Amino acid sequence: MHVRWQRININVNDHTQRHILCDSQERDREYAARVRKVNQGTDRRRFFEVQGFSQCKRDLPICFVAAAENDRNPTMNCLQNLSISSSLPLRSFKCRQRKPEFQPCKLVIRNFTDLHRRSSVKAVSGSISSVEISGAEVDDAEEKEAKEEKEEKEEKEEKSEIYSQNMTEAMGAVLTYRHELGMNYNFICPDLIVGSCLQTREDVDKLRSIGVKTIFCLQQDPDLEYFGVDIGAIIEYTRTFDDIEHLRAQIRDFDAFDLRLRLPAVVSKLHKAINQNGGVTYIHCTAGLGRAPAVALAYMFWVQGYTLNEALELLLSKRPCFPKIDAIKSSTADILSGFKKKPITLSWEDDQCSIVEVSGLDIGWGQRVLLKFDKERGVWILNKELAEGLYEYKYIIDGQWRCNETEPVTPPNKDGHVNNFIQVDGDDDPSSERAIVRGRLTGDDPELTNEERSKIKQFLEACPDEN
């Protein structure tokens, strides 16, 4: 009888093959007894050197399993269900009258951290009894994970597409925002950035790395919820640093009138934060295309000394966007002269439609108000009070956005969009000092005198702080 040695290769995955040394104490003792019986006087050290072993306790690159040739079904306490890839015959050697000092070799498994497939290893009495690798289960899990990632990506893209369509309709310009691409921004001035919303805590780290000291958020809670932004986590993370501050000053999206009303309080809060924190300021809304650039423009116009047109030209040279300039003009005039309200009437002649709504005006493009049908006249009517200023609006007839050709229409913008508009004048006497001031500040090229800018700064500093 002679001893046969077999080499076992274990296929861990498609890319990796590991050689595992498998021995157990029980099998070692059985093997040693056979060797002594069959080959008395064998030089054990030479025997292992011939087979590729230098030390029995050394981490070896291959696995040898000894079995007597007349053992047809040897029982081994080692890895099961593994194919034998090669067989090495026992080489002849000379015998010496020396009793071998056999030291059992324990199981060694190396480099399992880079496995791409899942395996289940069961260990008993210091040795591994089985390894279970289910390729089918792994493939199913990977396929499920890939499917979920694809669905999540498609959902984000769909939300971005819907938001971009709403923004285009509301702003009167073709604007696109891709939330799934992450935060984007542009330096308008060395100390002033306009951009899109933060999405994760890592965005705070990015802004700190470029010197941002104040994060100024204009979003409302529904804006954040729509894209699943956890504003609480972002604020809490920002508070762990003493060199950056996160502030909120909410303005309703797609609402020029709310922008007009909110600008004084919002810019007041911004002005105070910049004076306190210094450094770079990051102003953002959701997409960074409407509210954020408008607030930046108002700050540049009221505080930094730009004319409105100079500030707008600089802004557009840095970041394509569509701020509501008329809202800034009207808000400027409101600070310096106050504002009055006057009643207005809108109408739509069509007795065949079932629902007539209007959007824009002082309610914003994200809101709609119903017109009432006058059966005697066959006309849809809206009576409303508006503060003095210029308002754009559009009718929605049975769900279709349309302009009324019998009412004033804005010139087409660069994208060809037009809206109805109405100019509300608060003074009956156009020659009054108040009317002249408002006319100048809401004109094509408004400029502030030094005295007017000083009054605005005093107003901003005296404005009550918001929570």
Steps between C-alpha positions, in 0.01 A plus 500: 500500500628848421368845582340723234502882534228705342490876438166679553422828322207696641316728259395794716353707219543573130813704553670349804644159579631434846705203618403391847700276727267242650613276785347397825657356810312175466606447140856600579525231764353242261740604229803489731412149611476381139831656405677338795342165420574502128825691495685440821801725533376756253666843513194708576673830428611383154153357439334838548767683304442268205129579512556878517496550879785672686322515835180335604375817671585731212215659296520289189375596152344161424300230669606134517276222622651163574303185436598137479443361154288216633274753677225547245282736707720678751322716752661844532417784740563771240324711233229293335356480150821630338641349182851356484699677230828308507670200650864475609657155554705440810870514412739234625741585777749333727415392849677602817464346843330805644160536652322789337390784727174578334342845561146536372444773242197714563267636236618828343266718292654810344376807317127455533428872538482557125236241429219623279270208571341406827610186678396326819783340698418262785782427748515206742783437751736747335445373145258593218237243424332658196486801268172584334515723195177560318566673169133508412408682821781751450396563142140555611610744770723691260224513242252626762744766619568615145127517432439709812781738407357537151150569633635756748694675225196505271285642782748782563522576129121507473473740795762726344315495169168594663665775704672640189171503308323682784785747526495568126125566506522716812807705415425552131839363393639157415683397817633157591601362838647151549487425871657157451827661385561654842568851623611759241603862549687801361703778658330830413747706702807377690292492819157410358382167352162413347413133466259212539398333824722291723399134491727326752732578789794456263386817320574693820857369485531611139388853583730523801791400278444809279469742790122523544406646839123542451257259330184698422203275413186648338307173465171417666435159655292371204794576268728285713247219540442478125861396439541317832760737645557453875551864599509407869805277454677770298432767765611273786819409316575867432465573872790266576733763351574845640615651168174474300132584563181373337207745476152474350290785355209344313350636177221326307618341177374641166333794678620846393266681738614300803856574391417871491344494846769282656813664353542774765493256795706236316774740386504650851580157645761439230664840557531441876643149450764622254604779738532250785658199324700656217663267250305353208119479502308222321144601400279220370142405425409168337652539154684827555328653197229729643482591868871476582622721213223752579612527864863533390402779257306689766797478737739625232260783408405611851827442689800456272443807283420345159229634278239232441597458135872475586428233758276311257762509224766366737267229630400375154864494390571252782181293520212451254183571700173693496450724806182706519635853449161670535462354849834655602402837351163503675652389831754782476222753443298348786784560747544863396137601441271229640227348284128533447238256374244554229212283371540332159274284281600215266258328261482212250222483242407139426174332599603158366779421749437347842788634715698825469793573730779756511856460627771755572396845624570518875436130568794363304525253214463204729151607608170547315184696572158422350300752299124521552266461206251782435206325329335823386809624319650159416836615644736362764592773755772553764488805730809550713710762681866532403782710637648744251743344261528292184348151504519220245235230483349234278161331468444125532197396295390144576861418586657679200727802559398791278540877461202734463550687173268781615731587794861633492764240412872508578749495212631149424809417701804329347319165522182633337284492814238772557268583791222744568595788730336782694651822634349620828567864585455609859489875442227679314737794446795385284683826572520445877843450656411147607383407151821639349720301740312177433507562128879545505566197719272272297627626164739342252825605672441569869775660705515592865627832626743493791223622727259229381760226546576629849128488587475143373802389708349660809173320430681164461691542825186602690283223356392250772688170499317191374511171688 
